[in-house]
């Protein structure tokens, strides 16, 4: 394991790893629930020598703050399928369409990548209870990892969360706290509980390990494409942590000299919850209440706003917003064309790809990757409305 340290996204200050940190103490002191938090931290590392001689698992072990592989839950997380398609809507494509199917993770969502690392780190540092606020996927993911790693999970979810996600949390044996409010309310309550009880907090962006766990997908794609990377990647975006993890993973590969350039990454948000992409160029930030069928990316105040904006600007990333109807059409298309059943939040990435293709076109002979982040079984109530939405 390489030495690691923390770096603040906003002020750039660094700290060593002698003390665990969630946020920069300077930038975060004036944070309020109605604004994106400042002081979110990167975890930085000394890169290994001769990285090209290491496989993906060895690279991650060097670039994760974990001492022993035995600390991880026994469940298999990651190493999910990467499918390649040459036809869509009965037409042959003149580019390679790739779909990374993270619905094959143990709790059927991408969020297992973060929970897997959080669980291992907590185990090594003697935190026996882990708390998280969630719209459903992060909570059920943490509950699954804690069950497999003999830890206690406390999950706060809005009472309106999809029933399947509530049931998952309970079946994994976690303590479920239903909040009479939205995700942002659950988030604030979880912070209070973790501070009061000295529980380890998994919250998206608040815990920098969530970004570290999610960067593993970039390493895998690089490995599955035998040392290459896609030219374009479409990512569903709510809080902005998944896309930041994707960026950080490819940035690691770039800085180690394993790839030559950063892919063009497209942030896809629901029109009713586009509070990152609508504020990228704004000096005065505005965050209207989210309203979308895609509950997993329905966020009023995006917790990782400053990091994702940093990455989009630094690497000339793109963005696009899609309607709920486009999302549900995409979910139907993914199922009928590819046999992949996606929840609305996941289908948003495919909707963004379709919309982008029609508006801007896709260059010939490139590789285009769609992140499929969650199974349709996670939100059957929303999927069950598909006929009404598409009429």
C-alpha positions, 0 to 999 in steps of 0.5 A: 500500500502506498502512502496517501494524503488528503487534498481539498478541492476548493483551497488545495490544502493537503493533510497527511493520513495520520488522522481520518478526514471527511471534509477540509476543516477550513472550507467546510466551516460555513457549509449549509444544507441549501448550498453545495458543500465546500471542502470535499477531499481527494485522496492522493497517492504515490504512484507505483513504479512500473505500473504497466507490470501490475494487473488491475487488482494490484493497481487498485491495492496500491491506490487504495488506503487498505492494508490487507485484502482480507479486510474486504467483504467476501462478496465479488464487487466489480469485474462486471461485464462489458458488452459490445454492440454493433446494431441498434434499432435494426441499423448497423452502427459505424462506431463501437457501442459498449455498455458496462453492466454494473447491475451485476454487482451484489446489490444490483447497483454501481454503488457497491464499488464505494460501499465495498471500499468503505466497509474494508476501511472501517474494518481496518480502523475499528469502526463497527457501525457505518451510517449512510443517507440514501435514496435507496441504492447506496443504502442497500449497497452498504447494508449488503457489504456490512452483512457480508463483513459482519458490521452494523449498517444504519441506513436513512432513506426518505419514506418515499424511496422505492419499496424494493430498495427499502426491502433490500435494506431490511433483508440485509439486516440493517437498521432502517430509519425512514425520514419524513422528507427528501434525500437532503433531509436524510443526509443532514440527519445521518451527519448528526447521528454519525457525529453523536455516536462516532459511527463511520459515515459513508455519505456520498462525497462527504466520505472521500472513499466513495469516489475512490471506490467508484474509480475502479470502474475506469481501471476495469474498462481500461483492462477489458479493452486491453490497455485502451479506453473509450473515446466517449463515456455517458454517465448518469449524474445526480450528486456527481460522485460516480462521474467524479470517480470515473474521471479520477480513475482515468486521471490516475491512468493518465498520470501513470502514463498508461493512457494518452488522453482523457476520454470525452465524458458526458454528464447526463442529468434528468431535466427535473434534476439538472442542478449540476449542469445548469450551474456549471457556468453560473456565478450565482448558483441556483438549486430548484427542488428536484422532480424526476422519475429517476429517483437515484439521480434526484438531488436538490443540492448536489454534494459533489458539485465543485469536484465534478465542475472542476473535472468537466472544465479541466478535461473539456467534459460535456453535459446534456439533460434528458426528459423523463419521457426520454429516460423511460424510452431509453429504459424500454430500448435497452431492454428490447434491444440488448436484454438489459433491464435498467432502472430510470436513473441508469437508463438516463445515461442511455437516453443521453447517448440517444439524444446526443447522437441525434443532436450532435452525431457520433464520430465513426470508428470510435468506442462509446461507453454507457454506464449501466448503473442499476437494475430495473428491479430496484424501482419496479414502481417507476418502470411499471409506469412506462406505458403511461409515460410513453403514451 
